Amino acid sequence: MKTIFYHRGRGGHRGYSEGSIFTHASDTDRLNVGQKKCRKFFSFLFLSSVSSVVKNVMNLLLCLFLLSSCYYKAPLLDSEELSEKTKDSLTYLYERHYTWDTNLEVVDDSIVLERLPIKDTFIQLNKGDKVVVAEFAIHPADSVDSVWVKLAHTQDEQGWIREVDLKRSFVPTDSISQAIHLFSDTHASYFVVIFALFVGVYLLRAFRKKQLQMVYFNDIDSIYPLFLCLLMAFSATIYESMQVFVPETWEHFYFNPTLSPFKVPFILSVFLFSIWLFLIVALAVLDDLFRQLTPAAAIFYLLGLMSCCIFCYFFFILMTHIYIGYLFLIFFILVFTKKVYRNIGYKYRCGHCGEKLKEKGICPYCGAINE
């Protein structure tokens, strides 16, 4: 954005005269008016072409989304070079999303493994104990879960557990899987909600008393904070969509996590791209924030921004679960687009007060003449 300067002219020129502003018409002024009309006309043509391009891109993305698979591709087991054990391992990986030698960690306070086929003999594992998947077995007569998994804690401590209990009481040892488990844990979610409400109420009171700057309301001169909230809402919507429509895709990602958005199903690729973009925009927010505000005001603003992001996360997860989150997401995109369009319209800054101006001339805030 350009910063333009103002001046106070003398008689016969634009300027101040005892607090009043006077101008005189000239051929140069009429030429400037014509140039402004031409610029407006070409700006209208440019915006029209941009909007048509955006529509075409959105239609293309929609087609790609509809035509792309949302599931992991089944492994090819026709090769004669694969051993039977390898084929069985790949089959279990595709069907169960984990396989032999998968490392797991106990997250419950304690869990019991049965020493089958010896009845009434058990092994107790405590929170933090690590095990490895050793074997699978099918018990059709079991009314609870027919799939049983053998886990090995040590060479001497090995036992069986139902798969449904395994997925509830164990988490993969991979750091990404553990981060997913921690972030989606029920107790942690309740804590985050309470913290967000507390910070939100406190900042609202401080905003009313001290006119602190907050996202969208009395915002800083940047579109990045609102864009960050939009990315959080978008990521939460995609996450909950996977939970509702393709839960097996998310479960496979949970047991076999990756930070790469490539070579994964399309919907998961979109989710990972949004996470990476969220981190990049967060850095841009910090740069704009501490450049425009004092450290104290920036910290308060950052707390408010965190509260807005947390609210967007839980709100869009709950709304997407009942299928109306997509409407709120569209509305959010329209609000963000309106703010971007509004910022594009301001090309200049007043040389006296620093406020945004759409065109040169009299500043509506301080009355200075900008040329």
Secondary structure, DSSP 8 states (H G I E B T S, - for coil): -EE--B--B-TTSSEEETTEEE----HHHHHHHHHHHHHHHHHHHHHHHHHHHHHHHHHHHHHHHHHS--S--------TTS-HHHHHHHHHHHHHS--TT-EEEE-SSEEEEE-TTSTT-EEEEETT-EEEEEEEEE-TT-SS-SEEEEEESSSS-EEEEEHHHHHHHEEESSHHHHHHHHHH-HHHHHHHHHHHHHHHHHHHHHHHHH----SSTT--S-SHHHHHHHHHHHHHHHHHHHHHH-HHHHHHHHHS--S--SSS-HHHHHHHHHHHHHHHHHHHHHHHHHHHS-HHHHHHHHHHHHHHHHHHHHHHHHHHHTT-HHHHHHHHHHHHHHHHHHHHH--EE-TTT--EESSSEE-TTT--EE-
